Amino acid sequence: MFALIDGDDGVYVKSDADSVGFFEAAQCYPFTYRSRGREVALSYWSIPHSALDDRDELLLWARRGVEAALRASQKGRLS
């Protein structure tokens, strides 16, 4: 899985140590939810709102998510 859509907050794509800096630099934020009274953050980050109106920019962010998902998949196979 490389992305998730939250109907209220938008699109989030998979991130990892190699890509999180891109999200931070673009002032994106991680997907969070509450569980048992705690805030839980996942390794999925929002994309810039401008990407929703620009297919080339959206593709750039989607590729980052796919690349992070592939790296995670490879790590799982190596374990």
Phi and psi restraints in degrees (range 20) as a CNS / XPLOR table:
assign (resid 1 and name C) (resid 2 and name N)
       (resid 2 and name CA) (resid 2 and name C) 1.0 -114.9 20.0 2
assign (resid 2 and name N) (resid 2 and name CA)
       (resid 2 and name C) (resid 3 and name N) 1.0 -9.5 20.0 2
assign (resid 2 and name C) (resid 3 and name N)
       (resid 3 and name CA) (resid 3 and name C) 1.0 -156.4 20.0 2
assign (resid 3 and name N) (resid 3 and name CA)
       (resid 3 and name C) (resid 4 and name N) 1.0 161.9 20.0 2
assign (resid 3 and name C) (resid 4 and name N)
       (resid 4 and name CA) (resid 4 and name C) 1.0 -142.2 20.0 2
assign (resid 4 and name N) (resid 4 and name CA)
       (resid 4 and name C) (resid 5 and name N) 1.0 152.7 20.0 2
assign (resid 4 and name C) (resid 5 and name N)
       (resid 5 and name CA) (resid 5 and name C) 1.0 -118.5 20.0 2
assign (resid 5 and name N) (resid 5 and name CA)
       (resid 5 and name C) (resid 6 and name N) 1.0 125.3 20.0 2
assign (resid 5 and name C) (resid 6 and name N)
       (resid 6 and name CA) (resid 6 and name C) 1.0 -106.9 20.0 2
assign (resid 6 and name N) (resid 6 and name CA)
       (resid 6 and name C) (resid 7 and name N) 1.0 114.0 20.0 2
assign (resid 6 and name C) (resid 7 and name N)
       (resid 7 and name CA) (resid 7 and name C) 1.0 -50.8 20.0 2
assign (resid 7 and name N) (resid 7 and name CA)
       (resid 7 and name C) (resid 8 and name N) 1.0 -29.4 20.0 2
assign (resid 7 and name C) (resid 8 and name N)
       (resid 8 and name CA) (resid 8 and name C) 1.0 -89.8 20.0 2
assign (resid 8 and name N) (resid 8 and name CA)
       (resid 8 and name C) (resid 9 and name N) 1.0 -34.7 20.0 2
assign (resid 8 and name C) (resid 9 and name N)
       (resid 9 and name CA) (resid 9 and name C) 1.0 -110.1 20.0 2
assign (resid 9 and name N) (resid 9 and name CA)
       (resid 9 and name C) (resid 10 and name N) 1.0 -12.4 20.0 2
assign (resid 9 and name C) (resid 10 and name N)
       (resid 10 and name CA) (resid 10 and name C) 1.0 114.5 20.0 2
assign (resid 10 and name N) (resid 10 and name CA)
       (resid 10 and name C) (resid 11 and name N) 1.0 -149.2 20.0 2
assign (resid 10 and name C) (resid 11 and name N)
       (resid 11 and name CA) (resid 11 and name C) 1.0 -107.7 20.0 2
assign (resid 11 and name N) (resid 11 and name CA)
       (resid 11 and name C) (resid 12 and name N) 1.0 137.0 20.0 2
assign (resid 11 and name C) (resid 12 and name N)
       (resid 12 and name CA) (resid 12 and name C) 1.0 -126.2 20.0 2
assign (resid 12 and name N) (resid 12 and name CA)
       (resid 12 and name C) (resid 13 and name N) 1.0 139.0 20.0 2
assign (resid 12 and name C) (resid 13 and name N)
       (resid 13 and name CA) (resid 13 and name C) 1.0 -119.9 20.0 2
assign (resid 13 and name N) (resid 13 and name CA)
       (resid 13 and name C) (resid 14 and name N) 1.0 154.4 20.0 2
assign (resid 13 and name C) (resid 14 and name N)
       (resid 14 and name CA) (resid 14 and name C) 1.0 -60.6 20.0 2
assign (resid 14 and name N) (resid 14 and name CA)
       (resid 14 and name C) (resid 15 and name N) 1.0 140.8 20.0 2
assign (resid 14 and name C) (resid 15 and name N)
       (resid 15 and name CA) (resid 15 and name C) 1.0 -132.7 20.0 2
assign (resid 15 and name N) (resid 15 and name CA)
       (resid 15 and name C) (resid 16 and name N) 1.0 166.8 20.0 2
assign (resid 15 and name C) (resid 16 and name N)
       (resid 16 and name CA) (resid 16 and name C) 1.0 -154.4 20.0 2
assign (resid 16 and name N) (resid 16 and name CA)
       (resid 16 and name C) (resid 17 and name N) 1.0 -173.4 20.0 2
assign (resid 16 and name C) (resid 17 and name N)
       (resid 17 and name CA) (resid 17 and name C) 1.0 -59.7 20.0 2
assign (resid 17 and name N) (resid 17 and name CA)
       (resid 17 and name C) (resid 18 and name N) 1.0 -30.3 20.0 2
assign (resid 17 and name C) (resid 18 and name N)
       (resid 18 and name CA) (resid 18 and name C) 1.0 -75.1 20.0 2
assign (resid 18 and name N) (resid 18 and name CA)
       (resid 18 and name C) (resid 19 and name N) 1.0 -24.6 20.0 2
assign (resid 18 and name C) (resid 19 and name N)
       (resid 19 and name CA) (resid 19 and name C) 1.0 -117.4 20.0 2
assign (resid 19 and name N) (resid 19 and name CA)
       (resid 19 and name C) (resid 20 and name N) 1.0 -12.9 20.0 2
assign (resid 19 and name C) (resid 20 and name N)
       (resid 20 and name CA) (resid 20 and name C) 1.0 -60.7 20.0 2
assign (resid 20 and name N) (resid 20 and name CA)
       (resid 20 and name C) (resid 21 and name N) 1.0 -28.9 20.0 2
assign (resid 20 and name C) (resid 21 and name N)
       (resid 21 and name CA) (resid 21 and name C) 1.0 -61.5 20.0 2
assign (resid 21 and name N) (resid 21 and name CA)
       (resid 21 and name C) (resid 22 and name N) 1.0 -34.4 20.0 2
assign (resid 21 and name C) (resid 22 and name N)
       (resid 22 and name CA) (resid 22 and name C) 1.0 -63.3 20.0 2
assign (resid 22 and name N) (resid 22 and name CA)
       (resid 22 and name C) (resid 23 and name N) 1.0 -41.1 20.0 2
assign (resid 22 and name C) (resid 23 and name N)
       (resid 23 and name CA) (resid 23 and name C) 1.0 -68.8 20.0 2
assign (resid 23 and name N) (resid 23 and name CA)
       (resid 23 and name C) (resid 24 and name N) 1.0 -43.7 20.0 2
assign (resid 23 and name C) (resid 24 and name N)
       (resid 24 and name CA) (resid 24 and name C) 1.0 -62.5 20.0 2
assign (resid 24 and name N) (resid 24 and name CA)
       (resid 24 and name C) (resid 25 and name N) 1.0 -43.0 20.0 2
assign (resid 24 and name C) (resid 25 and name N)
       (resid 25 and name CA) (resid 25 and name C) 1.0 -62.8 20.0 2
assign (resid 25 and name N) (resid 25 and name CA)
       (resid 25 and name C) (resid 26 and name N) 1.0 -30.2 20.0 2
assign (resid 25 and name C) (resid 26 and name N)
       (resid 26 and name CA) (resid 26 and name C) 1.0 -90.3 20.0 2
assign (resid 26 and name N) (resid 26 and name CA)
       (resid 26 and name C) (resid 27 and name N) 1.0 8.7 20.0 2
assign (resid 26 and name C) (resid 27 and name N)
       (resid 27 and name CA) (resid 27 and name C) 1.0 58.4 20.0 2
assign (resid 27 and name N) (resid 27 and name CA)
       (resid 27 and name C) (resid 28 and name N) 1.0 38.4 20.0 2
assign (resid 27 and name C) (resid 28 and name N)
       (resid 28 and name CA) (resid 28 and name C) 1.0 -84.4 20.0 2
assign (resid 28 and name N) (resid 28 and name CA)
       (resid 28 and name C) (resid 29 and name N) 1.0 176.6 20.0 2
assign (resid 28 and name C) (resid 29 and name N)
       (resid 29 and name CA) (resid 29 and name C) 1.0 -143.4 20.0 2
assign (resid 29 and name N) (resid 29 and name CA)
       (resid 29 and name C) (resid 30 and name N) 1.0 152.9 20.0 2
assign (resid 29 and name C) (resid 30 and name N)
       (resid 30 and name CA) (resid 30 and name C) 1.0 -75.1 20.0 2
assign (resid 30 and name N) (resid 30 and name CA)
       (resid 30 and name C) (resid 31 and name N) 1.0 153.0 20.0 2
assign (resid 30 and name C) (resid 31 and name N)
       (resid 31 and name CA) (resid 31 and name C) 1.0 -72.4 20.0 2
assign (resid 31 and name N) (resid 31 and name CA)
       (resid 31 and name C) (resid 32 and name N) 1.0 130.0 20.0 2
assign (resid 31 and name C) (resid 32 and name N)
       (resid 32 and name CA) (resid 32 and name C) 1.0 -131.1 20.0 2
assign (resid 32 and name N) (resid 32 and name CA)
       (resid 32 and name C) (resid 33 and name N) 1.0 157.2 20.0 2
assign (resid 32 and name C) (resid 33 and name N)
       (resid 33 and name CA) (resid 33 and name C) 1.0 -148.5 20.0 2
assign (resid 33 and name N) (resid 33 and name CA)
       (resid 33 and name C) (resid 34 and name N) 1.0 162.7 20.0 2
assign (resid 33 and name C) (resid 34 and name N)
       (resid 34 and name CA) (resid 34 and name C) 1.0 -98.6 20.0 2
assign (resid 34 and name N) (resid 34 and name CA)
       (resid 34 and name C) (resid 35 and name N) 1.0 134.8 20.0 2
assign (resid 34 and name C) (resid 35 and name N)
       (resid 35 and name CA) (resid 35 and name C) 1.0 -143.6 20.0 2
assign (resid 35 and name N) (resid 35 and name CA)
       (resid 35 and name C) (resid 36 and name N) 1.0 123.3 20.0 2
assign (resid 35 and name C) (resid 36 and name N)
       (resid 36 and name CA) (resid 36 and name C) 1.0 53.4 20.0 2
assign (resid 36 and name N) (resid 36 and name CA)
       (resid 36 and name C) (resid 37 and name N) 1.0 39.7 20.0 2
assign (resid 36 and name C) (resid 37 and name N)
       (resid 37 and name CA) (resid 37 and name C) 1.0 80.0 20.0 2
assign (resid 37 and name N) (resid 37 and name CA)
       (resid 37 and name C) (resid 38 and name N) 1.0 5.8 20.0 2
assign (resid 37 and name C) (resid 38 and name N)
       (resid 38 and name CA) (resid 38 and name C) 1.0 -119.3 20.0 2
assign (resid 38 and name N) (resid 38 and name CA)
       (resid 38 and name C) (resid 39 and name N) 1.0 151.3 20.0 2
assign (resid 38 and name C) (resid 39 and name N)
       (resid 39 and name CA) (resid 39 and name C) 1.0 -86.1 20.0 2
assign (resid 39 and name N) (resid 39 and name CA)
       (resid 39 and name C) (resid 40 and name N) 1.0 126.3 20.0 2
assign (resid 39 and name C) (resid 40 and name N)
       (resid 40 and name CA) (resid 40 and name C) 1.0 -115.6 20.0 2
assign (resid 40 and name N) (resid 40 and name CA)
       (resid 40 and name C) (resid 41 and name N) 1.0 128.5 20.0 2
assign (resid 40 and name C) (resid 41 and name N)
       (resid 41 and name CA) (resid 41 and name C) 1.0 -105.2 20.0 2
assign (resid 41 and name N) (resid 41 and name CA)
       (resid 41 and name C) (resid 42 and name N) 1.0 136.0 20.0 2
assign (resid 41 and name C) (resid 42 and name N)
       (resid 42 and name CA) (resid 42 and name C) 1.0 -101.9 20.0 2
assign (resid 42 and name N) (resid 42 and name CA)
       (resid 42 and name C) (resid 43 and name N) 1.0 171.1 20.0 2
assign (resid 42 and name C) (resid 43 and name N)
       (resid 43 and name CA) (resid 43 and name C) 1.0 -87.7 20.0 2
assign (resid 43 and name N) (resid 43 and name CA)
       (resid 43 and name C) (resid 44 and name N) 1.0 40.1 20.0 2
assign (resid 43 and name C) (resid 44 and name N)
       (resid 44 and name CA) (resid 44 and name C) 1.0 -121.9 20.0 2
assign (resid 44 and name N) (resid 44 and name CA)
       (resid 44 and name C) (resid 45 and name N) 1.0 130.2 20.0 2
assign (resid 44 and name C) (resid 45 and name N)
       (resid 45 and name CA) (resid 45 and name C) 1.0 -118.5 20.0 2
assign (resid 45 and name N) (resid 45 and name CA)
       (resid 45 and name C) (resid 46 and name N) 1.0 149.2 20.0 2
assign (resid 45 and name C) (resid 46 and name N)
       (resid 46 and name CA) (resid 46 and name C) 1.0 -62.7 20.0 2
assign (resid 46 and name N) (resid 46 and name CA)
       (resid 46 and name C) (resid 47 and name N) 1.0 160.3 20.0 2
assign (resid 46 and name C) (resid 47 and name N)
       (resid 47 and name CA) (resid 47 and name C) 1.0 -109.9 20.0 2
assign (resid 47 and name N) (resid 47 and name CA)
       (resid 47 and name C) (resid 48 and name N) 1.0 157.8 20.0 2
assign (resid 47 and name C) (resid 48 and name N)
       (resid 48 and name CA) (resid 48 and name C) 1.0 -59.6 20.0 2
assign (resid 48 and name N) (resid 48 and name CA)
       (resid 48 and name C) (resid 49 and name N) 1.0 143.5 20.0 2
assign (resid 48 and name C) (resid 49 and name N)
       (resid 49 and name CA) (resid 49 and name C) 1.0 -59.0 20.0 2
assign (resid 49 and name N) (resid 49 and name CA)
       (resid 49 and name C) (resid 50 and name N) 1.0 -31.4 20.0 2
assign (resid 49 and name C) (resid 50 and name N)
       (resid 50 and name CA) (resid 50 and name C) 1.0 -61.9 20.0 2
assign (resid 50 and name N) (resid 50 and name CA)
       (resid 50 and name C) (resid 51 and name N) 1.0 -26.2 20.0 2
assign (resid 50 and name C) (resid 51 and name N)
       (resid 51 and name CA) (resid 51 and name C) 1.0 -69.3 20.0 2
assign (resid 51 and name N) (resid 51 and name CA)
       (resid 51 and name C) (resid 52 and name N) 1.0 -22.6 20.0 2
assign (resid 51 and name C) (resid 52 and name N)
       (resid 52 and name CA) (resid 52 and name C) 1.0 -72.7 20.0 2
assign (resid 52 and name N) (resid 52 and name CA)
       (resid 52 and name C) (resid 53 and name N) 1.0 -18.1 20.0 2
assign (resid 52 and name C) (resid 53 and name N)
       (resid 53 and name CA) (resid 53 and name C) 1.0 -109.2 20.0 2
assign (resid 53 and name N) (resid 53 and name CA)
       (resid 53 and name C) (resid 54 and name N) 1.0 1.1 20.0 2
assign (resid 53 and name C) (resid 54 and name N)
       (resid 54 and name CA) (resid 54 and name C) 1.0 -134.0 20.0 2
assign (resid 54 and name N) (resid 54 and name CA)
       (resid 54 and name C) (resid 55 and name N) 1.0 106.9 20.0 2
assign (resid 54 and name C) (resid 55 and name N)
       (resid 55 and name CA) (resid 55 and name C) 1.0 -62.6 20.0 2
assign (resid 55 and name N) (resid 55 and name CA)
       (resid 55 and name C) (resid 56 and name N) 1.0 -33.5 20.0 2
assign (resid 55 and name C) (resid 56 and name N)
       (resid 56 and name CA) (resid 56 and name C) 1.0 -67.6 20.0 2
assign (resid 56 and name N) (resid 56 and name CA)
       (resid 56 and name C) (resid 57 and name N) 1.0 -41.3 20.0 2
assign (resid 56 and name C) (resid 57 and name N)
       (resid 57 and name CA) (resid 57 and name C) 1.0 -67.9 20.0 2
assign (resid 57 and name N) (resid 57 and name CA)
       (resid 57 and name C) (resid 58 and name N) 1.0 -40.7 20.0 2
assign (resid 57 and name C) (resid 58 and name N)
       (resid 58 and name CA) (resid 58 and name C) 1.0 -60.1 20.0 2
assign (resid 58 and name N) (resid 58 and name CA)
       (resid 58 and name C) (resid 59 and name N) 1.0 -42.2 20.0 2
assign (resid 58 and name C) (resid 59 and name N)
       (resid 59 and name CA) (resid 59 and name C) 1.0 -62.2 20.0 2
assign (resid 59 and name N) (resid 59 and name CA)
       (resid 59 and name C) (resid 60 and name N) 1.0 -39.4 20.0 2
assign (resid 59 and name C) (resid 60 and name N)
       (resid 60 and name CA) (resid 60 and name C) 1.0 -58.9 20.0 2
assign (resid 60 and name N) (resid 60 and name CA)
       (resid 60 and name C) (resid 61 and name N) 1.0 -47.8 20.0 2
assign (resid 60 and name C) (resid 61 and name N)
       (resid 61 and name CA) (resid 61 and name C) 1.0 -68.9 20.0 2
assign (resid 61 and name N) (resid 61 and name CA)
       (resid 61 and name C) (resid 62 and name N) 1.0 -39.1 20.0 2
assign (resid 61 and name C) (resid 62 and name N)
       (resid 62 and name CA) (resid 62 and name C) 1.0 -62.1 20.0 2
assign (resid 62 and name N) (resid 62 and name CA)
       (resid 62 and name C) (resid 63 and name N) 1.0 -41.4 20.0 2
assign (resid 62 and name C) (resid 63 and name N)
       (resid 63 and name CA) (resid 63 and name C) 1.0 -61.9 20.0 2
assign (resid 63 and name N) (resid 63 and name CA)
       (resid 63 and name C) (resid 64 and name N) 1.0 -38.6 20.0 2
assign (resid 63 and name C) (resid 64 and name N)
       (resid 64 and name CA) (resid 64 and name C) 1.0 -60.8 20.0 2
assign (resid 64 and name N) (resid 64 and name CA)
       (resid 64 and name C) (resid 65 and name N) 1.0 -40.2 20.0 2
assign (resid 64 and name C) (resid 65 and name N)
       (resid 65 and name CA) (resid 65 and name C) 1.0 -65.9 20.0 2
assign (resid 65 and name N) (resid 65 and name CA)
       (resid 65 and name C) (resid 66 and name N) 1.0 -42.8 20.0 2
assign (resid 65 and name C) (resid 66 and name N)
       (resid 66 and name CA) (resid 66 and name C) 1.0 -63.8 20.0 2
assign (resid 66 and name N) (resid 66 and name CA)
       (resid 66 and name C) (resid 67 and name N) 1.0 -43.9 20.0 2
assign (resid 66 and name C) (resid 67 and name N)
       (resid 67 and name CA) (resid 67 and name C) 1.0 -61.1 20.0 2
assign (resid 67 and name N) (resid 67 and name CA)
       (resid 67 and name C) (resid 68 and name N) 1.0 -42.8 20.0 2
assign (resid 67 and name C) (resid 68 and name N)
       (resid 68 and name CA) (resid 68 and name C) 1.0 -65.0 20.0 2
assign (resid 68 and name N) (resid 68 and name CA)
       (resid 68 and name C) (resid 69 and name N) 1.0 -40.4 20.0 2
assign (resid 68 and name C) (resid 69 and name N)
       (resid 69 and name CA) (resid 69 and name C) 1.0 -64.9 20.0 2
assign (resid 69 and name N) (resid 69 and name CA)
       (resid 69 and name C) (resid 70 and name N) 1.0 -40.0 20.0 2
assign (resid 69 and name C) (resid 70 and name N)
       (resid 70 and name CA) (resid 70 and name C) 1.0 -64.9 20.0 2
assign (resid 70 and name N) (resid 70 and name CA)
       (resid 70 and name C) (resid 71 and name N) 1.0 -42.0 20.0 2
assign (resid 70 and name C) (resid 71 and name N)
       (resid 71 and name CA) (resid 71 and name C) 1.0 -62.3 20.0 2
assign (resid 71 and name N) (resid 71 and name CA)
       (resid 71 and name C) (resid 72 and name N) 1.0 -41.9 20.0 2
assign (resid 71 and name C) (resid 72 and name N)
       (resid 72 and name CA) (resid 72 and name C) 1.0 -63.7 20.0 2
assign (resid 72 and name N) (resid 72 and name CA)
       (resid 72 and name C) (resid 73 and name N) 1.0 -39.6 20.0 2
assign (resid 72 and name C) (resid 73 and name N)
       (resid 73 and name CA) (resid 73 and name C) 1.0 -63.5 20.0 2
assign (resid 73 and name N) (resid 73 and name CA)
       (resid 73 and name C) (resid 74 and name N) 1.0 -42.0 20.0 2
assign (resid 73 and name C) (resid 74 and name N)
       (resid 74 and name CA) (resid 74 and name C) 1.0 -65.8 20.0 2
assign (resid 74 and name N) (resid 74 and name CA)
       (resid 74 and name C) (resid 75 and name N) 1.0 -38.3 20.0 2
assign (resid 74 and name C) (resid 75 and name N)
       (resid 75 and name CA) (resid 75 and name C) 1.0 -62.8 20.0 2
assign (resid 75 and name N) (resid 75 and name CA)
       (resid 75 and name C) (resid 76 and name N) 1.0 -39.7 20.0 2
assign (resid 75 and name C) (resid 76 and name N)
       (resid 76 and name CA) (resid 76 and name C) 1.0 -63.9 20.0 2
assign (resid 76 and name N) (resid 76 and name CA)
       (resid 76 and name C) (resid 77 and name N) 1.0 -35.3 20.0 2
assign (resid 76 and name C) (resid 77 and name N)
       (resid 77 and name CA) (resid 77 and name C) 1.0 -73.1 20.0 2
assign (resid 77 and name N) (resid 77 and name CA)
       (resid 77 and name C) (resid 78 and name N) 1.0 -27.9 20.0 2
assign (resid 77 and name C) (resid 78 and name N)
       (resid 78 and name CA) (resid 78 and name C) 1.0 -82.2 20.0 2
assign (resid 78 and name N) (resid 78 and name CA)
       (resid 78 and name C) (resid 79 and name N) 1.0 -15.9 20.0 2
